[in-house]
Amino acid sequence: MIMAASVYQGKPIPESELIINDDGSAFHIHLKPEELADTVILVGDPGRVDMVSEYLDDKEFRHQSREFVSVTGKYKGVRMTVLSTGIGTDNIDIVMNELDALANIDFSTRMVRERKRCLNILRIGTSGAIQPDIPLGSFVFSHISVGCDGLLNWYSDRDSIALLDFEDAFKVHVGWDRHLPDPYFVMAGEKMSELFAGCTLPGMTVSASGFYGPQGRVLRMPLAMPDMLAKFESFSHGGFRITNFEMEGSAIAGIAAHLGHNAGTVCAIIAHRYLKSSNPDYKPVVRSLIRLCLDRLAELG
């Protein structure tokens, strides 16, 4: 893991850069430093926070601000925070930076703490498979996240955490359109990958910047790369193939790698792009995935 250095080098972070609410909470997610557990579960749907928190004991609070709903409680004695992110890597940029600020910046002095706190961050999501042998209802852990969203390119040293050989091979294979942002490939946290080995399918997951065109769906507007799905499906490198689409995991993996957190994404497969099928009654599958994730995360203590 890479631990990012503060650009302020011992100086307080200005109010314009780190906005703290009057109650001492982070600007968007409305969590206070003492309310954040070391283990964080991220879900997209605000309603899914309540689904996860049903399994928690000793719940301390329930906050809500826009799409950001949060609960902290305990599962098998392990303190966990559940937080919704909404849709897209733009929201993940907010969530990941504010989680790190809560963990590693002193809100009273606005100074970066000398001793850094490593969070265990897991996204539990839903996804569409693009490989014919991945069945509906299966669970895919993203050992590698493919960012087609461009978010990580706004941060320095992005090449230091990216799998550049994957990136180069992918752009050649797909015939990457020059108007699109450079894709990036990032590994999940090693501890998180080990935690889900054997109970999930290994994945190389594309995080798209939208639900329609960026995932190869056509309604009324034609695509810049009409054969995108076929090219994605046929790409393989380093023993990995692209398995599924979702919309947040790449930013989680990339920012976590920069900031020194242990992060990963695991998704329930509720649609099949290759077979053009879906499971609209997917909540029981998501509940099964939630229980699996809680049990595994409890092992981290």
C-alpha positions in Angstrom: 0.0 0.0 0.0 1.1 3.5 -0.7 0.6 6.1 2.0 0.0 9.5 0.5 2.0 12.4 1.9 0.2 15.6 2.8 0.8 18.5 0.4 0.5 20.9 3.4 3.6 19.5 5.2 2.7 20.3 8.7 0.4 23.2 7.9 -3.3 23.2 8.7 -5.6 22.3 5.8 -7.6 25.4 4.8 -11.4 25.6 5.5 -12.1 25.8 1.7 -10.4 22.4 1.2 -11.7 20.5 4.2 -15.2 21.7 5.0 -16.4 20.8 8.5 -20.0 21.2 9.6 -20.9 23.2 12.7 -21.5 19.9 14.6 -18.0 18.7 13.8 -18.9 16.3 11.1 -17.6 15.8 7.6 -19.3 18.1 5.1 -21.2 15.6 2.9 -21.4 12.3 4.8 -22.2 14.0 8.2 -20.1 11.6 10.2 -17.9 12.7 13.1 -14.4 11.2 13.7 -15.5 9.3 16.8 -18.5 7.8 14.9 -16.3 6.0 12.3 -15.5 2.4 12.8 -12.3 0.8 11.5 -14.4 -1.5 9.2 -16.7 0.4 6.7 -19.3 -1.2 4.5 -20.3 0.9 1.4 -23.5 0.4 -0.4 -24.9 2.4 -3.3 -28.6 2.4 -2.4 -29.5 4.4 0.8 -32.2 1.8 1.5 -29.6 -0.9 1.6 -28.1 0.7 4.7 -31.1 -0.4 6.7 -30.9 -3.9 5.2 -27.3 -4.3 6.4 -27.9 -2.6 9.8 -30.7 -5.2 10.6 -27.8 -7.5 11.4 -26.0 -5.0 13.7 -26.3 -4.8 17.5 -25.6 -1.8 19.7 -26.5 0.7 16.9 -25.1 4.1 17.9 -27.0 6.4 15.5 -28.6 6.8 12.0 -27.6 9.9 10.0 -29.0 10.9 6.7 -27.9 13.7 4.3 -29.0 13.5 0.7 -27.9 10.1 -0.5 -25.5 9.6 2.3 -27.1 7.4 5.1 -24.9 6.0 7.8 -25.2 3.7 10.8 -22.5 2.4 13.2 -23.1 -0.7 15.2 -21.5 -4.1 16.1 -21.6 -7.5 14.4 -20.3 -10.4 16.4 -18.7 -7.8 18.7 -16.9 -6.0 15.8 -17.7 -2.3 15.4 -18.7 -1.5 11.8 -20.0 1.6 9.9 -22.4 1.2 7.1 -22.6 4.1 4.6 -24.5 4.6 1.4 -22.8 6.4 -1.5 -25.4 6.8 -4.2 -24.4 6.1 -7.8 -21.1 6.8 -9.5 -17.4 7.4 -8.9 -18.0 11.1 -8.4 -19.8 10.2 -5.2 -17.0 7.8 -4.3 -14.5 10.6 -4.6 -16.5 12.5 -1.9 -17.0 9.4 0.3 -13.4 8.1 0.2 -11.8 11.4 0.8 -14.1 12.3 3.7 -13.7 8.8 5.3 -9.9 9.3 5.1 -10.2 12.8 6.6 -12.2 11.4 9.5 -9.6 8.8 10.1 -6.4 10.7 9.5 -7.0 14.4 10.0 -7.4 16.1 13.3 -10.6 18.1 12.9 -9.8 20.5 15.7 -6.4 21.5 14.3 -6.9 20.6 10.6 -3.5 18.9 10.7 -2.8 15.5 9.2 -2.1 13.0 12.0 1.4 11.6 12.2 0.1 8.1 12.9 -2.1 6.9 10.1 -5.2 4.8 10.5 -5.9 2.1 8.0 -9.6 1.4 7.3 -11.1 -1.8 6.0 -13.5 -0.7 3.3 -15.8 -3.1 1.4 -18.4 -2.2 -1.2 -21.3 -4.6 -1.4 -23.0 -4.0 -4.7 -25.0 -5.4 -7.6 -23.6 -6.0 -11.0 -24.1 -7.4 -14.5 -21.9 -10.2 -15.8 -20.5 -10.2 -19.3 -19.0 -13.8 -19.3 -21.3 -16.7 -20.3 -20.2 -19.0 -17.5 -20.9 -16.6 -14.6 -24.4 -17.4 -13.4 -27.1 -15.1 -12.1 -27.0 -15.1 -8.3 -23.3 -15.6 -8.0 -20.9 -13.4 -6.1 -17.9 -11.8 -7.8 -15.0 -10.2 -5.9 -13.1 -7.6 -7.9 -9.5 -8.6 -7.5 -8.8 -5.9 -10.2 -11.0 -2.9 -10.8 -10.9 -1.3 -14.3 -11.7 2.4 -14.1 -13.3 3.7 -17.3 -14.5 6.8 -15.4 -11.3 8.9 -15.5 -11.5 9.9 -11.8 -8.0 8.6 -10.8 -6.4 10.6 -13.6 -7.1 13.8 -11.6 -4.7 12.7 -8.9 -0.9 12.8 -9.1 1.2 9.5 -9.2 -1.7 7.5 -10.6 0.8 5.3 -12.4 2.3 4.3 -9.1 -0.8 2.3 -8.1 -1.9 1.3 -11.6 -1.2 -2.0 -13.5 0.2 -0.3 -16.5 0.8 -3.5 -18.6 -2.9 -4.3 -18.2 -3.8 -0.7 -19.2 -1.7 -0.8 -22.4 -2.9 -4.2 -23.5 -6.5 -3.3 -22.9 -6.4 -0.1 -24.9 -4.8 -1.9 -27.8 -7.3 -4.8 -27.7 -10.4 -2.7 -27.4 -9.2 0.0 -29.8 -9.8 2.7 -27.1 -11.4 5.8 -28.5 -9.1 8.8 -28.1 -11.9 11.0 -26.8 -12.4 8.8 -23.8 -10.4 9.2 -20.5 -7.5 6.8 -20.1 -8.6 3.7 -18.3 -6.8 2.5 -15.1 -6.4 -0.9 -13.5 -6.0 -1.2 -9.7 -5.7 -4.2 -7.4 -7.9 -4.6 -4.4 -6.4 -4.6 -1.0 -4.4 -7.8 -0.4 -6.1 -8.5 3.0 -9.5 -8.0 1.5 -8.7 -10.2 -1.5 -7.5 -13.0 0.8 -10.7 -12.6 3.0 -13.0 -13.4 0.0 -10.9 -16.1 -1.7 -12.8 -19.4 -2.0 -16.2 -17.9 -1.3 -16.6 -15.7 -4.4 -15.7 -15.8 -8.0 -12.5 -13.9 -8.9 -13.2 -10.9 -11.0 -11.7 -8.1 -13.1 -14.5 -5.6 -12.9 -15.2 -2.6 -15.1 -16.5 0.6 -13.3 -18.4 2.6 -15.9 -19.1 6.3 -15.8 -22.7 5.8 -16.7 -25.4 3.1 -16.9 -26.3 3.3 -20.6 -23.6 4.2 -23.2 -20.6 3.6 -20.9 -21.9 0.1 -20.3 -22.7 -0.6 -24.0 -26.5 -0.1 -23.7 -28.2 1.4 -26.8 -31.5 3.2 -26.6 -31.6 6.1 -29.1 -28.0 7.2 -29.2 -25.4 5.1 -31.1 -22.1 4.1 -29.3 -18.6 5.4 -30.0 -17.4 1.8 -29.8 -20.3 -0.3 -31.1 -18.4 -3.6 -30.5 -17.4 -2.6 -26.9 -19.1 -5.5 -25.1 -17.6 -8.1 -27.4 -14.1 -6.6 -27.1 -14.4 -6.4 -23.3 -15.6 -10.0 -23.1 -12.7 -11.3 -25.2 -10.0 -9.3 -23.3 -7.6 -11.3 -21.0 -4.3 -10.4 -19.5 -2.1 -11.8 -16.7 -4.5 -14.7 -16.1 -7.5 -12.3 -15.6 -10.5 -11.7 -17.9 -13.2 -9.0 -17.6 -16.1 -10.5 -15.7 -18.7 -7.8 -14.9 -19.8 -4.2 -14.9 -20.6 -1.8 -12.0 -20.1 1.9 -11.3 -18.1 2.5 -8.1 -15.4 0.0 -7.4 -12.5 1.5 -9.4 -12.5 4.7 -7.4 -12.7 2.8 -4.2 -9.7 0.7 -5.1 -7.7 3.6 -6.6 -8.2 6.1 -3.7 -7.7 3.4 -1.1 -4.4 2.4 -2.7 -3.3 6.0 -2.7 -4.2 6.6 0.9 -3.2 3.3 2.5 -6.6 1.7 3.2 -7.5 -2.0 2.7 -10.5 -2.0 0.3 -12.4 -4.1 -2.1 -15.7 -4.6 -4.0 -17.9 -7.7 -4.0 -21.1 -7.8 -6.1 -24.1 -10.0 -6.5 -24.7 -10.8 -10.2 -28.3 -9.7 -10.9 -28.1 -9.3 -14.7 -26.3 -11.0 -17.6 -25.3 -8.8 -20.5 -24.1 -11.8 -22.6 -27.3 -13.8 -22.2 -29.4 -10.6 -22.1 -31.2 -11.8 -18.9 -31.8 -10.4 -15.5 -33.2 -11.2 -12.1 -35.6 -8.5 -10.9 -36.3 -10.3 -7.6 -32.7 -10.0 -6.5 -33.1 -8.9 -2.8 -32.8 -12.5 -1.4 -29.5 -12.8 -3.2 -28.2 -9.5 -1.9 -29.2 -10.5 1.7 -27.2 -13.7 1.3 -24.2 -11.6 0.1 -24.6 -9.2 3.0 -24.5 -12.1 5.6 -21.4 -13.5 3.9 -19.7 -10.2 3.9 -20.5 -9.5 7.6 -19.2 -12.9 8.6 -16.0 -12.4 6.7 -15.4 -8.8 7.9 -15.9 -10.0 11.5 -12.8 -12.1 11.1 -10.7 -8.9 10.8 -11.7 -8.1 14.4 
